Amino acid sequence: MKSFRSLIKSGFIILSGMIIGTSFAKEVQSVIPLHPSKLKYDSLNWTVPLGQPFRDSLKNGMVLYLAEDQKLPLVRMTGYIRSGDLADPAGKEGLYYLLTTLMRSGGTLKFPSDTLNELIDLFAMKFNFSAGNDNITFSGSFLTEYTDQALDIFEQMLFHPAFEEKKLRKEKNIAAERIKHRFDNPGPTLKAAYKKQMYQGQVNSKFETITSINNVTREDLIAVHKKIVSPGNIILSIAGKFASDTMRSKINNIFSKDSLTFNKVILPDVKINADTQNIIIQKPVSQAYVRLGLPLFKRPNPDYYAISLLNEILGGGGFTSRLGAKIRSDAGLTYSIYSVAESNYTYPGTFYIDFFTKNESFAEAVALTLEEVRRIVKEGVTKEELANAKSSLLGDLPSMFRSPFDIVSTYAWNEFYGRDQLHYRNYAAALNKITAEDILRVANTYLTADKFTYTVVGDTTKLLNQESHGFSLKNYRYRVLPADSIVTLP
């Protein structure tokens, strides 16, 4: 049994611990705020780095962005060629897909395809080529110690692809299987149908078919490659562990091909053409996948910053946006709803709202979405919403310049689309100039609820027999198609 003195001693220790604990808790409470919103941070005093110090123009006309980064024994590169699958010839849609795929995997003048893959694996390198609407993008990464080997391989793939017949046949077979299954899932089906709806009869809404893929010959690939791959048609960015003068010399040697002349690529014009207001793709699924669309504009456009802030408030800001709060959180009709104001420098983009919901709640979800659109057009936005939207968009800016590679690749992309070297330096000031009145003006200019197009993938027997808050698909012109018929649309 413990003595009286031992008990007194134990009590004193416990009491002392309580006093110390209470004092510590008060001290911690005075240091750590009770809510994350009360956290304070020291100013980073960060400014957007300029791209001009990293820019060089080679004698052959190629633009090079070059930056040293001594942190890791690694070199990274990315580049852009001015062309794209908008230039696919009619009846040979998929040519640029095959072109870029085989520039990587189809062998070269110096390295047969199997040897090429073995070398890339041996040196732990990574190279990729891909085609977009208005660009061919290539990228690579490799260890600094294998720089000479990597640049030799890269030069071969870029300038001397072999387009081996056996590889061409293989890629055609792979493409054919992909085409057979491209509309199996409702998400890709919705995107394809939306493009057909908004750009009817335009080259950007033409899809590959098994026939068009099979129409592409090796001679077609050689001819297109000869036309577009030229130093004057390329912007390149490289960052990594190297001496700038040494790397610049190596790049000059690779791109000093006298036989390669510059050919300016003219891409066909594209315009928005949405003749059919509603396209419904019949799929026996439990969810309806929905996209509401409106025509927007081609950049540069003075309204872009205002429309981007409007988009952030309406639906681009995720769960905290108006649509996220109303349709997802309050009504519980969807897990995901968002809006997008497309940024496109080659042809006019669109503004769209995208969500999925149960077939049975489709009309209610659309009606509530239109209600929010009409409300923002009528009432505009609050000062707090506008301030939060600006903070959100400006908060993304530093992530574009985290490393030397981020800096040079961002400015290469910036120049590819003809933007000013001070574009990112001026971005914050331009965004902060936007007022609530500007948001209301662009809302009234571009967001007309009655002019939305509706692209829907779902069970038509349920979708067409609904009405909510005055909305029903039966009140509009609509066309019902099976998924496989999307490619037959003009």
C-alpha positions as CSV (number, residue, x, y, z in Angstrom):
1,M,0.0,0.0,0.0
2,K,1.3,3.4,-0.9
3,S,2.3,5.7,1.9
4,F,0.7,9.1,2.5
5,R,3.9,10.9,1.4
6,S,3.9,8.9,-1.9
7,L,0.3,9.8,-2.6
8,I,1.1,13.5,-2.0
9,K,4.0,13.3,-4.3
10,S,2.0,11.6,-7.1
11,G,-0.8,14.2,-6.7
12,F,1.8,17.0,-7.0
13,I,3.2,15.4,-10.2
14,I,-0.3,15.1,-11.8
15,L,-1.3,18.6,-10.8
16,S,2.0,20.0,-12.2
17,G,1.3,18.0,-15.4
18,M,-2.2,19.5,-15.7
19,I,-0.9,23.0,-15.2
20,I,1.9,22.5,-17.8
21,G,-0.5,20.9,-20.2
22,T,-3.0,23.7,-19.8
23,S,-0.3,26.3,-20.4
24,F,1.0,24.4,-23.4
25,A,-2.5,24.1,-24.9
26,K,-3.1,27.8,-24.5
27,E,0.3,28.5,-26.1
28,V,-0.5,26.1,-29.0
29,Q,-3.9,27.7,-29.4
30,S,-2.3,31.1,-29.6
31,V,0.0,29.8,-32.4
32,I,-2.3,27.5,-34.4
33,P,-5.6,29.1,-35.6
34,L,-8.8,27.3,-34.9
35,H,-9.8,27.2,-38.6
36,P,-7.6,26.8,-41.8
37,S,-9.1,30.0,-43.2
38,K,-7.2,31.9,-40.4
39,L,-3.8,30.6,-41.3
40,K,-1.3,33.3,-42.2
41,Y,1.7,32.9,-44.6
42,D,4.7,35.0,-45.2
43,S,4.8,36.7,-48.6
44,L,7.0,34.8,-51.2
45,N,7.6,38.0,-53.2
46,W,7.4,35.9,-56.3
47,T,7.3,37.3,-59.8
48,V,6.7,35.5,-63.1
49,P,10.0,34.6,-64.7
50,L,10.6,35.9,-68.3
51,G,11.2,33.6,-71.2
52,Q,13.4,35.9,-73.2
53,P,16.7,35.1,-71.3
54,F,16.2,31.4,-72.3
55,R,15.2,32.1,-76.0
56,D,17.5,31.7,-79.0
57,S,16.9,31.7,-82.7
58,L,19.1,29.5,-84.7
59,K,20.4,30.4,-88.2
60,N,18.0,28.0,-89.9
61,G,15.0,29.8,-88.3
62,M,14.2,27.4,-85.5
63,V,13.3,28.8,-82.1
64,L,15.1,27.2,-79.1
65,Y,14.4,27.7,-75.4
66,L,17.3,26.4,-73.4
67,A,17.8,26.3,-69.6
68,E,20.3,24.6,-67.3
69,D,19.0,22.6,-64.3
70,Q,21.8,21.0,-62.3
71,K,19.7,19.4,-59.6
72,L,19.4,16.0,-61.3
73,P,21.4,14.2,-64.0
74,L,18.5,14.4,-66.3
75,V,17.6,16.2,-69.6
76,R,14.0,16.9,-70.7
77,M,12.8,18.3,-74.0
78,T,9.5,19.1,-75.7
79,G,8.8,20.7,-79.0
80,Y,6.1,21.7,-81.4
81,I,5.7,21.4,-85.2
82,R,3.2,23.7,-86.9
83,S,0.7,21.3,-88.4
84,G,-1.9,18.9,-87.2
85,D,-4.7,16.5,-87.9
86,L,-6.9,19.3,-89.2
87,A,-4.8,18.7,-92.3
88,D,-5.8,15.0,-92.7
89,P,-6.9,14.6,-96.3
90,A,-10.6,13.7,-96.9
91,G,-10.9,10.0,-97.0
92,K,-7.6,9.5,-95.1
93,E,-8.6,10.7,-91.7
94,G,-6.0,9.2,-89.3
95,L,-3.0,10.0,-91.4
96,Y,-1.4,12.3,-88.8
97,Y,-2.1,9.7,-86.1
98,L,-0.2,7.1,-88.1
99,L,2.5,9.7,-88.9
100,T,3.3,10.5,-85.3
101,T,2.9,7.0,-84.0
102,L,5.3,5.6,-86.6
103,M,7.9,8.5,-86.2
104,R,8.4,6.9,-82.8
105,S,7.9,3.2,-83.5
106,G,8.3,2.7,-87.2
107,G,12.1,2.6,-87.4
108,T,14.6,5.1,-88.9
109,L,17.1,5.2,-91.7
110,K,19.8,4.2,-89.2
111,F,17.9,2.1,-86.7
112,P,15.4,-0.7,-87.7
113,S,12.3,-0.5,-85.4
114,D,13.3,-3.4,-83.2
115,T,16.8,-2.0,-82.7
116,L,15.4,1.4,-82.0
117,N,13.2,0.1,-79.2
118,E,16.0,-1.9,-77.7
119,L,18.3,1.2,-77.7
120,I,15.7,3.3,-76.0
121,D,15.1,0.7,-73.4
122,L,18.8,0.1,-72.9
123,F,19.5,3.7,-72.1
124,A,16.2,4.2,-70.1
125,M,15.1,6.9,-72.5
126,K,11.6,8.0,-73.3
127,F,10.4,9.6,-76.5
128,N,6.9,10.4,-77.7
129,F,5.2,12.0,-80.7
130,S,1.5,12.9,-80.9
131,A,-0.8,15.0,-83.2
132,G,-3.4,17.5,-82.1
133,N,-5.7,19.6,-84.2
134,D,-3.1,22.3,-84.9
135,N,0.2,20.9,-83.7
136,I,2.5,17.9,-83.6
137,T,4.0,17.6,-80.1
138,F,7.2,15.6,-79.4
139,S,8.9,15.0,-76.1
140,G,11.9,13.2,-74.6
141,S,13.7,12.5,-71.4
142,F,17.1,10.9,-70.8
143,L,20.0,10.7,-68.4
144,T,22.7,13.4,-69.0
145,E,25.4,10.8,-69.4
146,Y,23.6,9.5,-72.5
147,T,22.9,12.8,-74.1
148,D,24.9,12.1,-77.3
149,Q,23.1,8.8,-77.8
150,A,19.7,10.3,-77.1
151,L,20.2,13.2,-79.5
152,D,21.4,10.8,-82.2
153,I,18.2,8.7,-81.8
154,F,16.0,11.8,-81.6
155,E,17.5,13.2,-84.8
156,Q,16.8,9.9,-86.6
157,M,13.2,9.8,-85.4
158,L,12.5,13.4,-86.2
159,F,14.2,13.7,-89.6
160,H,14.7,10.2,-90.9
161,P,11.7,8.0,-90.0
162,A,11.5,4.8,-92.1
163,F,7.7,4.2,-91.7
164,E,8.3,0.4,-92.1
165,E,5.5,-1.4,-93.8
166,K,5.3,-4.1,-91.2
167,K,4.9,-1.4,-88.5
168,L,2.4,0.5,-90.6
169,R,0.2,-2.7,-91.0
170,K,0.5,-3.3,-87.2
171,E,-0.6,0.2,-86.3
172,K,-3.5,0.0,-88.8
173,N,-4.7,-3.1,-87.1
174,I,-4.4,-1.5,-83.6
175,A,-6.3,1.5,-84.8
176,A,-9.0,-0.6,-86.3
177,E,-9.6,-2.3,-83.0
178,R,-9.7,1.0,-81.2
179,I,-12.2,2.4,-83.7
180,K,-14.5,-0.7,-83.1
181,H,-14.7,0.1,-79.4
182,R,-14.5,3.9,-79.3
183,F,-18.2,4.3,-78.4
184,D,-18.4,1.5,-75.9
185,N,-18.3,4.0,-72.9
186,P,-20.7,6.9,-72.6
187,G,-18.1,9.5,-71.8
188,P,-16.1,9.3,-75.1
189,T,-19.4,8.9,-76.9
190,L,-20.7,12.2,-75.5
191,K,-17.6,14.1,-76.5
192,A,-17.7,12.7,-80.0
193,A,-21.4,13.5,-80.5
194,Y,-20.9,17.0,-79.1
195,K,-18.1,17.8,-81.5
196,K,-20.3,16.6,-84.4
197,Q,-23.2,18.7,-83.1
198,M,-21.3,22.0,-82.7
199,Y,-19.1,21.7,-85.8
200,Q,-21.3,20.0,-88.3
201,G,-19.6,19.6,-91.7
202,Q,-16.3,20.9,-90.4
203,V,-12.9,19.2,-90.7
204,N,-12.4,19.0,-86.9
205,S,-15.5,16.9,-86.6
206,K,-14.4,14.3,-89.1
207,F,-13.5,10.9,-87.5
208,E,-11.2,8.1,-88.4
209,T,-12.8,5.1,-89.9
210,I,-11.3,1.7,-90.6
211,T,-11.6,2.6,-94.3
212,S,-9.8,5.9,-94.0
213,I,-7.0,4.4,-91.9
214,N,-6.5,1.7,-94.5
215,N,-6.4,4.3,-97.3
216,V,-3.2,5.8,-95.8
217,T,-0.1,4.6,-97.6
218,R,3.6,4.7,-96.7
219,E,4.1,7.2,-99.5
220,D,1.5,9.5,-97.9
221,L,3.4,9.5,-94.7
222,I,6.7,10.2,-96.4
223,A,5.2,13.1,-98.4
224,V,3.6,14.8,-95.4
225,H,6.7,14.3,-93.3
226,K,8.8,15.9,-96.0
227,K,6.4,18.9,-96.2
228,I,6.1,19.7,-92.5
229,V,9.3,18.6,-90.6
230,S,11.6,21.6,-91.1
231,P,13.7,23.5,-88.6
232,G,11.8,26.7,-89.4
233,N,8.5,25.0,-88.6
234,I,9.6,23.9,-85.1
235,I,9.8,25.4,-81.7
236,L,12.0,23.4,-79.2
237,S,12.6,23.6,-75.5
238,I,15.3,21.8,-73.5
239,A,16.2,21.8,-69.8
240,G,18.5,19.7,-67.7
241,K,22.0,19.1,-66.4
242,F,24.3,20.4,-69.2
243,A,26.3,23.4,-70.2
244,S,24.1,25.7,-72.3
245,D,26.8,26.5,-74.9
246,T,27.6,22.8,-75.3
247,M,23.9,21.8,-75.7
248,R,23.3,24.7,-78.1
249,S,26.1,23.5,-80.3
250,K,24.7,20.0,-80.3
251,I,21.2,21.2,-81.3
252,N,22.7,23.4,-84.0
253,N,24.4,20.3,-85.5
254,I,21.2,18.3,-85.4
255,F,19.0,21.1,-87.0
256,S,21.5,22.4,-89.6
257,K,20.1,20.4,-92.5
258,D,20.5,22.4,-95.6
259,S,18.2,20.2,-97.6
260,L,15.2,20.9,-95.2
261,T,13.4,24.0,-96.4
262,F,10.6,25.8,-94.6
263,N,7.1,25.1,-95.8
264,K,4.4,27.1,-94.1
265,V,1.4,24.8,-93.3
266,I,-2.0,26.3,-93.9
267,L,-4.7,24.6,-91.9
268,P,-8.3,24.7,-93.1
269,D,-10.8,27.2,-91.6
270,V,-13.2,25.9,-89.0
271,K,-16.4,27.5,-87.9
272,I,-19.1,26.6,-85.4
273,N,-22.1,25.2,-87.1
274,A,-24.8,23.7,-84.8
275,D,-27.9,23.2,-87.0
276,T,-29.4,20.5,-84.8
277,Q,-30.3,21.7,-81.3
278,N,-30.5,18.3,-79.7
279,I,-28.7,15.1,-80.4
280,I,-29.6,12.1,-78.3
281,I,-27.5,9.0,-78.4
282,Q,-29.4,5.9,-77.5
283,K,-27.5,3.7,-75.0
284,P,-29.2,1.3,-72.5
285,V,-27.4,2.8,-69.5
286,S,-28.8,3.9,-66.1
287,Q,-27.1,7.3,-66.2
288,A,-27.7,10.2,-68.6
289,Y,-24.5,11.9,-69.8
290,V,-25.3,15.5,-70.7
291,R,-23.5,18.4,-72.3
292,L,-25.1,21.8,-72.9
293,G,-23.2,23.9,-75.4
294,L,-23.0,27.5,-76.8
295,P,-20.7,29.0,-79.4
296,L,-17.8,31.1,-78.1
297,F,-14.9,32.7,-79.9
298,K,-11.4,32.2,-81.2
299,R,-8.5,33.7,-79.2
300,P,-7.1,36.2,-78.9
301,N,-10.3,37.9,-77.8
302,P,-10.7,40.8,-75.3
303,D,-13.5,39.0,-73.5
304,Y,-11.6,35.9,-72.7
305,Y,-10.4,36.9,-69.2
306,A,-13.9,38.0,-68.2
307,I,-15.5,34.8,-69.6
308,S,-12.9,32.7,-67.8
309,L,-13.8,34.3,-64.5
310,L,-17.5,33.9,-65.2
311,N,-16.8,30.2,-66.0
312,E,-14.9,29.8,-62.7
313,I,-17.8,31.1,-60.7
314,L,-20.6,29.3,-62.6
315,G,-19.1,25.8,-62.9
316,G,-15.3,25.8,-63.4
317,G,-14.5,26.1,-59.7
318,G,-15.6,22.6,-58.9
319,F,-17.6,21.9,-55.7
320,T,-17.6,25.5,-54.7
321,S,-19.0,26.8,-58.0
322,R,-22.7,27.8,-58.3
323,L,-23.5,24.7,-60.3
324,G,-21.5,22.5,-58.0
325,A,-23.3,23.9,-55.0
326,K,-26.8,23.8,-56.5
327,I,-26.9,20.6,-58.6
328,R,-24.5,18.5,-56.7
329,S,-24.6,19.6,-53.0
330,D,-28.1,21.0,-52.6
331,A,-30.1,18.9,-55.0
332,G,-27.9,15.8,-54.9
333,L,-28.6,15.1,-58.6
334,T,-25.0,14.4,-59.7
335,Y,-21.5,13.7,-58.4
336,S,-19.9,15.8,-61.0
337,I,-21.0,19.0,-62.8
338,Y,-18.7,21.6,-64.3
339,S,-18.5,24.2,-67.1
340,V,-15.7,24.9,-69.6
341,A,-14.9,28.1,-71.6
342,E,-12.6,26.7,-74.3
343,S,-9.4,28.5,-75.1
344,N,-8.6,28.0,-78.8
345,Y,-6.3,29.9,-81.0
346,T,-7.0,28.0,-84.2
347,Y,-10.8,28.1,-84.5
348,P,-13.7,29.3,-82.4
349,G,-14.2,27.3,-79.2
350,T,-17.4,26.7,-77.2
351,F,-18.8,27.2,-73.8
352,Y,-20.3,24.0,-72.3
353,I,-21.7,22.5,-69.1
354,D,-21.1,18.8,-68.5
355,F,-22.7,16.4,-66.0
356,F,-24.2,13.0,-65.5
357,T,-27.2,12.0,-63.6
358,K,-29.8,9.2,-63.3
359,N,-32.0,9.0,-66.4
360,E,-35.0,9.7,-64.2
361,S,-33.6,13.0,-62.9
362,F,-32.3,14.3,-66.2
363,A,-35.0,16.9,-66.8
364,E,-34.8,18.2,-63.2
365,A,-31.0,18.5,-63.4
366,V,-31.1,20.4,-66.7
367,A,-33.9,22.7,-65.5
368,L,-31.9,23.6,-62.4
369,T,-28.8,24.2,-64.5
370,L,-30.7,26.6,-66.8
371,E,-32.0,28.3,-63.7
372,E,-28.5,29.0,-62.5
373,V,-27.4,30.2,-65.9
374,R,-30.4,32.6,-66.1
375,R,-29.7,33.9,-62.5
376,I,-26.0,34.7,-63.3
377,V,-27.1,36.5,-66.5
378,K,-29.7,38.5,-64.6
379,E,-28.0,39.2,-61.3
380,G,-24.3,38.9,-62.2
381,V,-21.8,37.9,-59.5
382,T,-20.9,39.1,-56.0
383,K,-17.6,40.9,-55.1
384,E,-16.6,38.0,-53.0
385,E,-17.2,35.5,-55.8
386,L,-15.2,37.6,-58.2
387,A,-12.3,38.0,-55.7
388,N,-12.3,34.2,-55.1
389,A,-12.3,33.4,-58.8
390,K,-9.4,35.8,-59.4
391,S,-7.5,34.2,-56.5
392,S,-8.1,30.7,-57.9
393,L,-7.0,31.5,-61.4
394,L,-3.9,33.4,-60.3
395,G,-3.1,30.7,-57.8
396,D,-2.5,28.3,-60.7
397,L,0.1,30.6,-62.3
398,P,3.2,29.7,-60.1
399,S,2.7,26.0,-60.9
400,M,3.5,26.8,-64.6
401,F,7.0,27.9,-63.6
402,R,8.1,25.4,-60.9
403,S,11.3,24.3,-62.7
404,P,13.6,25.4,-65.5
405,F,11.8,22.8,-67.7
406,D,8.4,24.3,-66.8
407,I,9.7,27.8,-67.7
408,V,11.1,26.9,-71.2
409,S,8.3,24.5,-72.2
410,T,5.7,27.1,-71.1
411,Y,7.3,29.9,-73.1
412,A,7.7,27.5,-76.1
413,W,4.0,26.9,-76.0
414,N,3.3,30.6,-75.5
415,E,5.3,31.5,-78.7
416,F,3.8,28.7,-80.7
417,Y,0.5,30.4,-80.4
418,G,1.9,33.9,-81.2
419,R,1.5,35.4,-77.7
420,D,3.6,38.2,-76.5
421,Q,6.7,37.4,-74.4
422,L,5.2,39.5,-71.5
423,H,1.9,37.5,-71.7
424,Y,2.3,35.9,-68.3
425,R,3.8,39.0,-66.6
426,N,0.7,40.9,-67.7
427,Y,-1.8,38.2,-66.9
428,A,-2.4,39.1,-63.2
429,A,-2.9,42.8,-64.0
430,A,-5.3,42.0,-66.9
431,L,-7.3,39.6,-64.7
432,N,-7.5,42.0,-61.8
433,K,-8.9,44.7,-64.0
434,I,-12.1,42.7,-64.7
435,T,-15.0,44.1,-62.8
436,A,-18.4,42.6,-61.8
437,E,-19.9,44.8,-64.5
438,D,-17.6,43.1,-67.1
439,I,-18.8,39.7,-65.9
440,L,-22.4,40.7,-66.3
441,R,-21.8,42.0,-69.7
442,V,-20.1,38.9,-71.0
443,A,-22.8,36.7,-69.4
444,N,-25.5,38.6,-71.3
445,T,-23.4,38.4,-74.5
446,Y,-22.5,34.7,-74.5
447,L,-24.8,32.9,-72.1
448,T,-28.3,32.7,-73.7
449,A,-30.1,29.9,-72.0
450,D,-32.6,29.4,-74.8
451,K,-29.8,28.8,-77.3
452,F,-28.1,26.0,-75.6
453,T,-27.6,22.8,-77.7
454,Y,-28.1,19.5,-75.8
455,T,-26.0,16.5,-76.4
456,V,-27.2,13.5,-74.4
457,V,-26.2,9.9,-74.1
458,G,-28.8,7.7,-72.3
459,D,-31.9,5.7,-72.4
460,T,-34.3,7.7,-74.7
461,T,-37.4,5.9,-73.5
462,K,-36.8,7.6,-70.1
463,L,-35.3,10.8,-71.3
464,L,-38.0,11.9,-73.7
465,N,-40.9,11.3,-71.2
466,Q,-39.9,13.9,-68.6
467,E,-40.7,17.4,-67.8
468,S,-39.4,19.5,-64.9
469,H,-39.7,23.3,-64.2
470,G,-40.9,23.7,-67.8
471,F,-38.0,21.8,-69.4
472,S,-38.6,18.8,-71.7
473,L,-36.6,17.6,-74.7
474,K,-39.9,17.3,-76.5
475,N,-40.1,21.1,-76.6
476,Y,-37.0,21.2,-78.9
477,R,-36.0,19.8,-82.3
478,Y,-34.1,16.6,-81.6
479,R,-32.5,13.7,-83.3
480,V,-32.1,10.2,-81.9
481,L,-29.2,8.0,-83.0
482,P,-27.4,4.8,-82.0
483,A,-23.8,5.4,-81.0
484,D,-22.3,3.8,-84.1
485,S,-24.1,6.3,-86.3
486,I,-22.3,9.3,-84.9
487,V,-19.6,9.1,-87.6
488,T,-22.3,9.3,-90.3
489,L,-23.3,12.8,-89.2
490,P,-22.0,15.6,-91.5
